[in-house]
Amino acid sequence: MLRLVCDFLKDNKIEHKCSADLSVISSVRIGGVADVLITPSSAEELKLLTDFLNKHNIPKIILGRASNVLFVKDIISCPVIQTVRLAGVIFDGEYVFAECGVSLSRLAHLAAEHGLSGLEELSGIPGTVGGALVGNAGAFGKDISSVVSEVSVIGENGLFQIVYNNACDFSYRNSRFSHSGEVILACKMKLKPEQPRLIKEKMDLFLQKRLESQPHGVPSLGSVFKRPVRGYAGEMIERCGLKGHVIGGAAISEAHAGFIVNLGGATAADYIALYYLARKAVFEKFSVMLEPEIRFV
């Protein structure tokens, strides 16, 4: 399979790397080796690639910046596709068209420069637009679904398609794209005119709140668990006495117990052990089963 894929990539001049170290692209700096890591530079290349893989029944993993992804296996044999080079942004009045690989932070800052408000709360999220759409990313009470008009995808039938907001099945940290098999290419958002100065002041405010309440300067995957129906995951984990708990090179953050950080040399096994320790402790103490917000690959 690997030879078949690599020959296709070479013939079509699609950028790729064999035996790629995935810890380099992971936000928590944990990861094994991908037999092949592919970084297409356009929607056309991505479609050509997905058509080829589907034709040969080759499974694939599609990632953005891997900001909420834990690579569990030492070797990932199926092709890993990273979309970060699909990062085009076009402004048209109150609308913005953003490709799947553009970072939310960059998009929010560009919108501010154009005097468009609506992304301030999301400006500190380290992921890409594509990843944010899959998980309906949000912060400070604002989800990306609130500004999305439509999403451009490669459908399961291999055709370019438009999915309008009301068909995206957005819910808390979820959407149809988490299970539909569709490949997100871009989205169209509707924002609101506002003075750039006021937008940037709001962004600075939300950034300050993040710095005061979340770990920074140390690798992590953001919030490990979804917010439960009642209470807050980090608060429950802290009340279980696990704040600062260390296993190997990983720790439940001293700054916020809802985060697991890499203190240096952490392995996927270290991270997973803390994940299950926190989940078990919270269930035993509060009868609440925490659900993951991160993605295991």
Steps between C-alpha positions, in 0.01 A plus 500: 500500500774747595681457167173551311422820691853640474516434125169686458624795707824523302324473165260781597766712676303514827724592793554221748750356746566136578572376854377833638539576872148591613615648831627796296150595386317409822414784737586277796823385332407132525488269201642203321589471134272529197600285206404798285391854593338686210454878477293590192517863389157543342144370503568341162797306637298392803217377277740318270653333804171400664369365167810283469481370858129425473549321169753268662308469830791648693399654835627848586536736794436871438643758738534873535761620750455192722420735788256258666634169367689240701696258282468171685679249278876484445450450127207627291497308176209668322564837327482803729380813319570840653306792353701794636609614151136558401493835677342750261272776630274731294290787637186619325304759693374338820592153375830317530598187306762295683670178391514208742867538591501864612547540875212649697739744665627634166147520363379695805785750466440544127130556566589764759718680246202504263272637772297180536389368838383153602818299551647674803412226749653238268822691433699305760404155372815349342323279244401546138165588348451142381565350842280764662211409271534127572483557876293822499781665694416774741614715790349748744148397401553543124509208251619523142157376386354842588687671214507225234273540196613203295776241476664375179586129505600206291204269549513126545410476130821689416320814379541858621196591710364785714358424846296785646508578870163342580621171349831493687340345811704722728477418870727539799851410373357296217369517143408272212860525376626295794340189350374576147817411311490837323824690453473867597655741250387846614218693658315827460436709811286807559651755738395845623664837428677655799787737566831309480615660824198369691538152350866482600417617852255211534758254365758628749248457780429138410872430459565637848227277642666199338839591640354536848307174504677253269851357470725673250859454392468124539371249240139384539194408294272755662197383696516122533133448582172644379299702748266257680127566531556621854815657637840546336751228421805689626331591826391139560849367428648755738252401773620142454844620610664438163615851412874478435501119498790365291543176310826468309553821306135609506306688765152625577565873476551705814340794317182318396417138585310459174832499311771233476841644418829360379770583754763352271533158345138403561370198311151420376484235775571768765227724361245218473573381854420849635193521277354177643608583855309830488198342333481218757545734797227737382258215436561349843461833679227672297338218295584701188666330202721758328510487121813587301529826313832392354532255213695175530679385183 
